[in-house]
Amino acid sequence: MLDLESVYKNESVEDVLLYFALRTTYPNIDRMYVSYKFEVVGCGALLQIYQRLLHEGNLVENKNPLPEKGPYWKESAFITEKRYIIEGVLRFQ
């Protein structure tokens, strides 16, 4: 099973957003940071990084609550390096 707490505590906010924003809504990601690493939300970094990823074309907003991969999207480092057991849990092809 995926240890979400470790992911949110140990990985960069950008990598977390690039992976989880495609799978869960921004309010849910915000809640996870409130639970596991409040300083990211408290200083406003989560929203700033999310908006930067949209502006840079890593994520693209659409009519759905979840953004899509943008033209400059890249897979999160913790996924490519297989730091956590994610296959079959949350990953989609």
C-alpha positions in Angstrom: 0.0 0.0 0.0 1.2 3.5 -0.8 2.4 5.5 2.2 0.9 8.9 1.3 2.4 10.6 4.4 5.9 9.8 3.2 5.2 11.1 -0.3 3.8 14.4 1.0 6.6 14.8 3.6 9.6 13.8 1.5 8.9 14.8 -2.1 9.0 18.2 -3.7 5.7 20.0 -4.0 6.1 20.2 -7.7 6.6 16.5 -8.0 3.6 15.8 -5.8 1.4 18.1 -7.9 2.6 16.7 -11.2 1.5 13.2 -10.1 -1.5 13.7 -7.8 -3.2 16.6 -9.6 -4.1 14.3 -12.5 -5.7 11.9 -10.0 -7.3 13.9 -7.2 -8.7 17.4 -6.9 -6.7 20.4 -5.6 -8.7 20.6 -2.4 -7.8 17.0 -1.6 -4.1 17.7 -2.2 -4.4 20.8 0.0 -6.0 18.7 2.8 -3.1 16.2 2.6 -0.6 19.0 3.0 -2.6 20.4 5.9 -2.3 17.0 7.6 1.3 16.1 6.7 3.2 19.3 5.9 1.2 22.4 6.9 4.0 24.9 6.2 3.5 24.3 2.4 -0.1 25.5 2.7 0.5 28.1 5.5 3.0 30.1 3.4 1.0 29.8 0.2 3.6 27.8 -1.7 1.1 25.1 -2.7 -1.2 27.4 -4.6 1.8 29.4 -6.1 3.4 26.2 -7.4 0.1 24.9 -8.7 -0.5 28.1 -10.6 3.1 28.1 -11.9 2.7 24.6 -13.3 -0.5 25.7 -15.1 1.2 28.8 -16.5 4.3 26.9 -17.7 2.1 24.3 -19.5 2.9 21.3 -17.2 -0.8 21.0 -16.3 -3.7 22.3 -18.4 -7.1 23.1 -16.9 -10.2 21.9 -18.7 -14.0 21.6 -17.9 -13.3 18.7 -15.5 -12.3 19.2 -11.9 -8.9 17.5 -12.7 -6.3 19.1 -14.9 -4.7 17.2 -17.8 -1.1 16.7 -18.7 0.2 19.8 -20.5 2.7 19.9 -23.4 5.6 20.3 -20.9 4.4 17.7 -18.3 7.1 15.3 -17.1 6.7 12.4 -14.8 7.6 13.0 -11.2 11.0 11.9 -10.1 9.7 9.7 -7.3 7.7 7.8 -9.9 10.6 7.3 -12.4 12.9 6.3 -9.6 10.3 4.0 -8.2 10.8 5.2 -4.6 7.3 4.0 -3.5 5.1 1.1 -4.4 2.7 2.8 -6.8 2.1 0.3 -9.6 -1.5 -1.0 -9.5 -2.4 1.4 -6.7 -2.7 4.9 -8.2 -0.8 4.8 -11.4 -2.5 4.9 -14.8 -0.9 4.5 -18.2 
